[in-house]
Each structure stands twice: as C-alpha cells, then as structure tokens.
Amino acid sequence: MPRNGTGRGLLRLVASVAAVAVVSTVFVGGVAALSLTSQLKPGIALAGEETVPDIGAIEGGVNLLLIGSDGGEGNAAYGKREAELNDVTMLMHISEDHTNATVVSFPRDLLVDIPACTDEEGNQNRAVTSQKLNSSLGRGGLACTVLTVEKLTGLEIPYAAKIEMDGVIQMSTAVGGVDVCVGTAIRDRQIGFTLDAGEHTLAGWDALQFLRTRYGVGDGSDLSRNDNQRVFLSALVRKIKSEETLSNVVTVYGLAKAAISNMQMSNSLQNVNTLASIAVALKDIPLDSVLFLQYPGATGMAGSQSVVVPNKKDAAVLFGAIKADQQLAITGGLGNGSLTDPTVPEPVEPDAAAGADNAAGVEEGSVDAGTSTPPESTTEPTAPAIVDLPGTVKGQTAGTLTCSAGQ
C-alpha cells in the first residue's frame, strides 16, 4: 500500500499521461484525472519522506504532437501492414496565457518532404520529397514524424506522444461511450462499417471504426475523414469535461489506465512535473476556446494514389499566427465530412435583441428616470488582435455541436 505522498505523486503521473493523451482520443483525460487528484485529502509526511511539491501550470505556450498509430501492437484485427503508419497526426498548441488551445490535424495522405531520419534499429533513411505524411513513422518512429511536422510548419515541437488503436478503443469505453450525431447515414464498404442517421453512443470497436471511416463520409476523401474525426473529438472533449465524468472515480481511473498502457512518449514527457503542469494548463480552457482545425490542402492524384496537395500559402498564415501566439477565428466553416447539428437553435442577432429592448422603452446608454447617477464607464482594455484564417482552413470549436455527413 503506497504512502499518501507517494500515492499523490502517482496520481499526478496518471493524470498527466491522460492529459497528454487527449487529442487522438486524448486531450482531456488529464482534466478528469486532475479532478480526481484534487479530491484527495492532504497527505501526511512521514519521517524521511520527501514532500510532494505542488505543481502549477507550465510556463508559457506548449507545442505537442500527438499521433495515432495503426500498428495495433500485433492486433490482427487491424489487418497486416508492410510498415507502421501514423493514421492520425495532430499538433496541439496551448497559448502563452493558457486561455485557448488549437489542435491542427494533418491529413494522412498529405504530400510532405521527410528529412533524413534514423529508425529505432539505427538504420539511416535518406531525406525524401513529396511523400505521404503517414509514411514518416515507418522511416524513423515518432522522432521522424516530429521532424517532418517541424519542417512543414516552421514550429519547434518539444513534446510528442503516440497512441495505439487499442488505446482509442479502451479510452472510449472507459468514458462510457462518446455521443455523436450522424446527419446522414454512413455506409463504408471498405472497412465494413455502417451507421444510421441519428444520435449514437460509440465505444470500443465502433468508436475506432467511426474514426477510421473515409469512404462513408463526405466526398470519400482523406479531408472528409478529418472532418468526421473532429465531430468525434469535440464530442469526446465535451464528455470528459462534463461533471458526470469528472465526479466518477471509476471512469477517471479507467481513462488514465487506458492512456498509460497504450502510449509511447518522448523523453521530454517522461518527467512527472512536466506532464502534470501541461495538464493544469489545459484543464480550465473553455470549450469554445479549443479549436480543432485542418491543415489546408486539396485532394489530387499521384499516379494511381489519392493524395492531398498542401496549400502552403494559407498554411503559412495559420502557422505564422500560431507561432506569434495570436488568437484565431475560423472563416472557412466545416468541411465536407461534417455539418452543423440541425437541432441547435439559430443564434439571436445582436441587433434584434437591441431592437427588442428599444421597443420596451429602454434606450442604450440611458439613465433611469428619477436618478441622477450617470451610467458606469464601459471602457474595457483593448482585446488582442484576432487573425481571420483563410477560408481553406476548415474547423470547429470543441463547443460547436456538429454531425457526421455520411454518403
């Protein structure tokens, strides 16, 4: 039985690993686990025992690469592959002031230049051009994918983690399933996955298939698959940040266990304090301040293969703003693989609301009759500049309710 201090340290490790895990069915696990940690009573220091330090949010911004591998650690259910591929590649940026987070997903078929990499066996792989991004993992593991994305974005990425497909299954099950909306039925004969229109709670294998489907959503492109994945990820974030999840000890431990047993992390994330401090920075960011974006590009053909050709000009605007830590605004809307949830009411226009007040005899800035007290000053500090992203950068916030656009 661990002593209280040691137990608290272990919980911080568990909490932090789950936090790092959250964007590939990871990103908010740490929110849940940190909530559990906060429920513990203070530990009692025993003679000769080191005190567990209080851990605050990490200083400054964070760039963290999260990839989902199709290797499955030998799980035959995923099929035989000649090489391990990074099916999901996402870059998470936490702002300097920890008020917002941006997650950029990169299409697996995106054509990129892969630098020279050394694989885990020590073999040297020369630099290559115009290769699919998902081949970078097989050319040098997680480190090679990081180098590739750094070259593509111009950003330094000091933290990285990889999660296997089994981790997706276990995390979605641990949280009690993820509630997703399907606007039009999904029929993907390629992987044998169907899902009728309506609301569904997905866990286990069904959750994984939902994330993998390509030919059952939108125009059947890799871009549409990314759109559909954002439907799932935003729903997952909402589920994990809900009080229902945060107050359930069993659920919290299940999330943490699923993350730990299915993740490989960079050495920079092996430090307990670093992991926990990233989790602290993440946990209080509002849903509407978490952006899920897609790297801009267009589908095309390279020989007989379908590829995504990068839009480097618009990508430079996106990553220039991220590097400058500027606030981002989505102008391009959703992609072909998702649509706005039709059950969400249309927002009331500000002008209409003001008109209703005026109709009731309330004039903006007026002083009530019978009082000489002037209105309080409404002067506020100048808000930071907001960068309107190019229309080719599709995406949504974690608070936006969306549905899959099936075929």
C-alpha positions in Angstrom: 0.0 0.0 0.0 1.7 3.3 -1.1 2.2 6.1 1.4 -0.1 9.1 0.9 2.7 11.3 -0.5 3.8 8.6 -3.0 0.2 7.9 -3.9 -0.4 11.5 -4.7 2.7 11.6 -6.9 1.5 8.5 -8.8 -1.9 10.1 -9.3 -0.3 13.2 -10.8 1.6 10.9 -13.2 -1.6 9.1 -14.2 -3.4 12.4 -14.5 -0.7 13.9 -16.7 -0.3 11.0 -19.1 -4.1 11.0 -19.6 -3.9 14.8 -20.3 -1.2 14.4 -22.9 -3.3 11.6 -24.4 -6.3 13.5 -25.2 -6.3 14.6 -28.7 -6.3 11.4 -30.5 -8.9 10.4 -28.2 -6.9 12.2 -25.8 -6.6 15.9 -24.7 -8.9 16.0 -21.8 -8.1 12.8 -19.9 -5.9 14.9 -17.7 -8.7 17.1 -16.9 -10.6 14.2 -15.4 -7.6 12.7 -13.6 -6.6 16.1 -12.1 -10.1 16.4 -10.8 -9.7 13.1 -9.0 -6.3 14.2 -7.6 -7.9 17.4 -6.1 -10.4 15.2 -4.2 -7.7 13.6 -2.1 -7.1 14.8 1.4 -3.7 16.3 2.0 -1.0 13.6 2.7 0.9 13.3 5.9 4.7 13.5 5.6 6.4 10.6 7.4 9.9 10.7 8.8 12.5 10.8 6.0 9.8 11.1 3.3 10.2 13.7 0.6 7.3 16.2 0.3 5.4 16.1 -3.0 5.6 19.5 -4.5 2.6 21.5 -5.6 2.5 21.7 -9.4 1.2 24.7 -11.2 0.5 25.2 -14.9 3.5 25.0 -17.3 5.0 28.4 -18.0 4.4 29.8 -21.5 3.0 28.1 -24.5 3.2 24.5 -25.5 3.5 22.7 -28.8 2.8 18.9 -28.5 2.5 16.4 -31.4 0.1 13.5 -30.9 -0.1 10.7 -33.4 -2.3 7.6 -33.7 -0.6 4.6 -35.0 -2.2 1.8 -37.0 0.3 -0.7 -35.7 -2.0 -2.2 -33.0 1.0 -3.9 -31.3 0.3 -7.1 -33.2 -3.5 -7.0 -33.1 -4.6 -9.0 -36.1 -8.0 -7.3 -36.2 -6.4 -4.2 -37.8 -5.0 -6.1 -40.8 -1.5 -6.7 -42.0 0.7 -3.7 -42.8 4.0 -3.6 -44.5 5.1 -0.7 -42.3 3.7 1.1 -39.3 1.8 4.2 -40.3 0.7 7.3 -38.5 -3.0 7.2 -39.3 -3.7 10.3 -37.2 -1.3 13.2 -36.8 -2.3 16.3 -34.7 -0.4 19.2 -33.3 -1.7 20.8 -30.1 -0.7 24.4 -29.3 -1.6 25.9 -25.9 -1.4 29.7 -25.9 1.2 31.6 -23.8 -1.5 32.8 -21.4 -3.3 29.4 -21.3 -6.6 30.9 -22.4 -7.0 28.9 -25.6 -5.8 25.8 -27.4 -5.5 25.0 -31.1 -5.4 21.5 -32.5 -4.4 21.1 -36.1 -5.0 17.8 -37.8 -2.8 16.8 -40.8 -4.3 14.5 -43.5 -2.5 11.2 -43.6 -2.3 11.5 -47.4 -0.7 15.0 -47.2 2.3 15.3 -49.5 5.3 16.4 -47.5 9.1 16.4 -47.5 10.5 14.0 -45.0 14.0 14.8 -43.6 16.7 12.2 -43.1 15.8 10.0 -40.1 17.3 7.2 -38.1 14.9 4.4 -37.2 14.8 2.5 -33.9 17.2 -0.1 -35.2 19.8 2.5 -36.1 19.2 2.4 -39.9 19.7 5.6 -41.7 16.9 6.7 -44.1 17.7 9.5 -46.5 15.6 12.6 -47.0 12.7 12.2 -49.5 10.3 14.7 -51.1 6.6 14.6 -51.9 5.8 11.6 -49.7 2.6 10.9 -47.8 2.9 12.2 -44.2 1.7 8.8 -42.8 4.9 7.1 -44.0 7.1 9.2 -41.7 6.5 7.0 -38.7 7.9 4.0 -40.6 11.0 5.9 -41.6 12.2 6.7 -38.1 9.4 6.4 -35.5 7.9 9.2 -33.5 11.0 11.4 -33.7 10.9 11.3 -37.5 7.3 12.4 -37.6 8.1 15.3 -35.3 11.0 16.4 -37.6 8.7 16.2 -40.6 5.9 18.3 -39.0 8.5 20.8 -37.7 9.8 21.2 -41.3 6.3 21.5 -42.6 5.1 24.1 -40.1 8.2 26.0 -39.0 7.4 25.4 -35.4 9.5 23.8 -32.7 7.8 20.8 -31.2 9.5 19.8 -27.9 6.8 17.3 -26.8 5.3 14.2 -28.6 3.3 11.1 -27.9 2.0 8.1 -29.8 -1.2 6.1 -29.0 -2.1 2.8 -30.5 -5.5 1.8 -31.9 -6.2 -0.3 -28.8 -5.9 2.9 -26.8 -8.7 4.5 -28.8 -10.9 1.6 -28.0 -10.2 1.5 -24.3 -10.5 5.2 -23.7 -13.8 5.5 -25.5 -15.1 2.5 -23.4 -13.7 3.9 -20.2 -15.6 7.2 -20.6 -18.9 5.3 -21.1 -19.0 5.9 -24.8 -18.9 9.1 -26.9 -22.2 10.7 -28.0 -22.1 11.6 -31.7 -24.6 12.9 -34.2 -24.9 11.3 -37.7 -26.7 13.7 -40.0 -26.9 11.3 -43.0 -26.2 7.5 -42.8 -22.6 6.3 -43.0 -22.1 3.3 -45.4 -18.4 2.4 -45.7 -18.0 -0.9 -47.6 -14.2 -0.5 -47.5 -14.0 -1.3 -43.7 -17.5 -2.8 -43.3 -18.9 0.0 -41.2 -22.4 1.3 -41.3 -24.2 3.8 -39.0 -27.8 5.1 -39.5 -28.6 8.7 -39.2 -29.4 9.9 -35.7 -27.7 10.1 -32.3 -25.3 7.3 -31.3 -23.2 6.5 -28.3 -20.0 4.9 -29.6 -17.5 2.9 -27.6 -14.9 0.3 -28.3 -14.6 -1.1 -31.9 -17.4 1.1 -33.2 -15.6 4.2 -31.9 -12.5 3.2 -33.7 -14.3 2.4 -36.9 -16.0 5.8 -36.8 -12.6 7.5 -36.6 -11.2 5.3 -39.4 -14.1 5.7 -41.9 -13.2 7.6 -45.0 -15.4 6.2 -47.9 -18.5 6.5 -45.8 -18.4 10.3 -45.2 -18.4 13.4 -47.2 -16.7 13.0 -50.6 -14.8 9.9 -49.5 -11.5 11.9 -49.3 -8.9 12.0 -46.6 -10.1 15.5 -45.8 -13.6 14.3 -45.1 -12.2 11.7 -42.8 -10.5 14.5 -40.8 -13.8 16.4 -40.7 -15.6 13.4 -39.3 -12.8 12.9 -36.7 -13.4 16.4 -35.4 -17.1 15.5 -34.8 -15.9 12.7 -32.5 -13.1 14.7 -30.8 -15.2 17.7 -29.9 -17.9 15.3 -28.5 -15.2 13.5 -26.5 -13.9 16.7 -25.1 -17.4 17.7 -24.0 -18.0 14.3 -22.4 -14.8 14.2 -20.4 -15.2 17.8 -19.2 -18.7 17.1 -18.0 -19.4 16.9 -14.3 -20.8 13.4 -14.9 -17.3 12.2 -15.9 -15.2 14.4 -13.5 -17.1 13.1 -10.4 -16.8 9.4 -11.3 -13.7 7.9 -9.7 -14.0 4.6 -11.7 -14.2 6.5 -15.0 -11.2 8.7 -14.2 -9.0 5.7 -13.4 -10.2 3.9 -16.5 -9.2 6.8 -18.7 -5.8 7.1 -17.0 -5.1 3.3 -17.3 -6.1 3.2 -21.0 -3.8 6.1 -21.8 -0.8 4.8 -19.9 -1.0 1.2 -21.2 -1.2 2.3 -24.9 1.1 5.3 -25.2 4.7 5.9 -26.1 6.1 9.3 -25.1 9.1 11.4 -25.9 11.7 11.7 -23.1 10.6 15.3 -22.5 7.2 14.0 -21.3 8.6 11.3 -19.0 9.0 13.9 -16.3 6.1 13.8 -13.9 6.2 17.5 -13.2 6.2 18.4 -16.9 3.2 16.2 -17.6 1.2 17.4 -14.7 1.9 21.1 -15.4 0.7 20.6 -19.0 -2.5 19.1 -17.6 -3.0 22.0 -15.3 -2.7 24.4 -18.2 -5.3 22.5 -20.2 -7.9 21.8 -17.6 -9.6 25.3 -17.4 -9.7 26.2 -21.0 -13.4 26.8 -22.1 -14.8 24.6 -24.8 -15.3 27.5 -27.2 -11.6 28.4 -26.8 -10.5 24.9 -28.0 -10.2 25.0 -31.8 -9.9 21.9 -34.0 -8.5 22.9 -37.4 -7.4 21.1 -40.6 -4.2 21.7 -42.4 -5.3 23.4 -45.7 -5.0 21.3 -48.9 -6.8 19.9 -51.9 -7.3 16.3 -53.0 -5.5 15.1 -56.1 -3.8 12.1 -57.7 -0.2 11.0 -57.8 -0.1 8.1 -60.2 -2.8 5.7 -59.1 -2.8 7.0 -55.5 -5.1 9.6 -53.9 -3.1 12.4 -52.2 -3.7 15.7 -50.5 -1.7 18.6 -52.1 -0.7 21.2 -49.4 -1.8 24.8 -49.7 1.5 26.2 -48.4 0.5 29.8 -48.8 -2.6 29.5 -46.5 -0.7 27.2 -44.2 1.9 29.9 -43.7 -0.8 32.2 -42.4 -2.1 29.6 -40.0 1.3 28.6 -38.5 2.6 32.2 -38.6 -0.3 33.2 -36.3 0.2 30.2 -34.1 3.9 31.0 -33.8 3.1 34.6 -32.9 0.5 33.2 -30.4 -2.3 35.2 -31.9 -6.0 34.4 -31.4 -7.6 32.6 -34.4 -11.0 32.9 -36.0 -12.4 30.2 -38.3 -13.9 31.7 -41.5 -14.0 28.6 -43.7 -16.6 26.7 -41.8 -16.9 23.0 -41.6 -15.6 20.6 -44.3 -17.4 18.1 -46.5 -17.4 15.4 -43.8 -19.4 17.2 -41.2 -22.4 19.6 -40.8 -24.0 21.7 -38.2 -26.3 19.9 -35.8 -29.8 20.8 -37.1 -31.2 20.6 -33.6 -29.1 23.6 -32.4 -31.2 26.8 -32.5 -30.1 29.7 -34.6 -28.3 32.4 -32.5 -30.2 35.6 -31.9 -28.7 38.5 -33.8 -27.5 41.3 -31.5 -29.4 43.9 -33.5 -32.6 42.0 -32.9 -32.0 41.9 -29.2 -31.3 45.6 -29.0 -34.4 46.3 -31.0 -36.5 44.4 -28.5 -35.0 46.5 -25.7 -35.8 49.7 -27.5 -39.4 48.5 -28.2 -39.8 48.1 -24.4 -38.7 51.8 -23.9 -35.1 51.1 -22.9 -32.6 53.2 -24.8 -29.0 52.1 -24.9 -26.9 54.3 -22.5 -30.0 56.0 -21.0 -30.3 56.9 -17.3 -33.4 55.7 -15.4 -35.9 58.5 -14.6 -35.7 59.8 -11.0 -32.0 59.2 -10.7 -29.0 61.4 -11.4 -26.4 58.6 -11.3 -24.6 58.6 -14.6 -24.0 55.2 -16.4 -20.8 53.4 -15.4 -18.0 53.6 -17.9 -17.9 50.6 -20.3 -14.4 51.2 -21.4 -12.5 47.9 -21.5 -8.9 47.0 -22.2 -8.1 46.6 -25.8 -8.7 43.0 -26.9 -5.8 41.1 -28.6 -5.9 41.1 -32.4 -7.8 38.2 -33.9 -6.5 36.6 -37.1 -9.1 35.6 -39.6 -7.9 32.3 -41.0 -8.1 31.7 -44.8 -11.3 30.0 -46.0 -9.3 26.9 -46.8 -8.7 26.2 -43.1 -11.8 24.2 -42.1 -12.6 23.5 -38.5 -14.8 24.0 -35.4 -14.5 24.6 -31.7 -15.0 21.9 -29.1 -18.2 23.6 -28.1 -19.7 23.5 -31.6 -22.3 20.8 -32.0 -21.8 19.0 -35.3 -22.9 15.9 -37.1 -21.2 13.5 -39.5 -22.1 14.0 -43.1 -22.4 10.4 -44.4 -22.8 9.2 -48.0 
